Amino acid sequence: MRRNSIIGAILIVVLAGAYHFYVLQKTTAKPPDSNTEEDFLNALKSGRPVLVDFGSNSCIPCRQMRPILHEVKKEYSGKAEVLVIDVYKYKSLSSEHKIRMIPTLTFFDPNGKEVHRHQGFMSKKLILEQFRKMGIS
């Protein structure tokens, strides 16, 4: 009887782990290529507001944000620039912008001045709220 309980408990743990892995795979986007340092500098000179996600392809919250950032980039095309910078590929940029935690979403005004910073996952609702505060509609 006790052996059956142990086997049942192990089976539950294995199934829960498999389910968690399945959900994680479904909620994370395929890792995209990072924007380059040149892309970043050009965006800051574009005269448009800029949202930069300083993150990494190995960071789960960073990858979970990718579909959100893709939507925002598409919806605000021509109004704002949306970039993803891999902190491990572009260490000098992450150091220059004092990135201490990933993901860090940094918002720049049309003059290239940082106006807001958010560390950790940021929902689409909060991103759009920040855009509205910056006068982007």
N, C-alpha and C positions, 0 to 999 in steps of 0.2 A: 504494500500500500504506500509506504513512504517512498519507495523507488519510483512509483508512478507519479507521485507529486513532484519529485525532483525533475523527472523527464518532462512533465507538463510545464514546469516553471522555465526550464531551459528552452523548450519549444516557444513559449510566449516571448522570451527575451530575443530569440533569433528572429521570430516573425516581426516583433516591434522594430528591431534593427533594420530588417529588410524594408519594412514600410517607411521608416525614417529616411533611408538611403533613396528610395523611390521618390518620395516627396521632395527631398533635397535636389535630386536631379531635375525634377519638373519645375522647381521654382527658381532655378539659377540658369542664367543665359549662358550660351556658349561664349567662351572668352573671346572678345574682339581684339583686333590690333589696337594698340595705344595710339593716340595722336602723338605727334612729334613735338620737339621743342620749337621747331620752326612754325608748326601749326599754332602753337600756343602764342608765340610772339606776334604772328599775323592776326590772330583773333583779337589780341589786346589792341592792335592798331586799326582794327576794322571800323571803329566808330560806333560799334554796337555793344550792348551789355554782353558779358561773357559769364558762363557757368562752367567751372572746371571741377571735375571729379578727380581728385588725387586718390588713387587706389591701386589695386593690384588684381591680376587675374586669379591669384591664389586666395583671395579674401572673399568669403561667402557673401557677406553683406554687400560688398562691392559688386559682385556678380548679380546679386538679386536686384540691384539698382539699374543694371544695364538696360532692361526693357523699358523702365520708366524714363531713363535719360534719352533713349531712342525715340520714345513718343514725344517728349518735350522738344527734342531737337527738330523733329518733323513738324510739330504744331507751331513752333516759333521760328521756323526757317525764314530768314530775312529780317527778323526782329531781334534775335539774340543768337550768340554762338554757344554751342554746348560741346565740351571736349572731355575726353577721358585721358588722363596722364598716368602712366604706370610708374609708380614711385621707385621701383627697382630698376627700371630701364633709364629713367631720367632723374638720377639721384641729385644732380645739381639743382634742378628745378624744385624738387621737394625740400631740399635744404634751404634754398633761397626763400621759399615761401613758408618755412618753418612748419612743415607737416610733421606732426608728432603721432598721429593716429590715422588709420584708414578705415573706412573712407572719410575724407574731408572734402566737403563741397565748398568751393570758394566762389563768391559772386563778385564780379568786377563791373564798375560802371562803364559808360561808353568811352571815358578817358583812360581806362585801364587801371583805375584805382580800386583796391579791394574795399568793398562796402559791407560784406557779410561773410561769415564763415560758420559752417555747421559740421561738427564731427559726429560720425556714425551714420547709420541709415537715415535717409530723409525721404518721406513720402512725396508722391507727386503733388498732393494737396499743399504741402508745406513749401515745395519748390515754387509752385504757381503763386502762392501767397507772397513769397519773397519777390518774385518777379513783379507782382502788382505794387508792392512797396517801392520798387525801383522804377515804377512808371511804365512797365512793359505790359501791354495788353494784347 
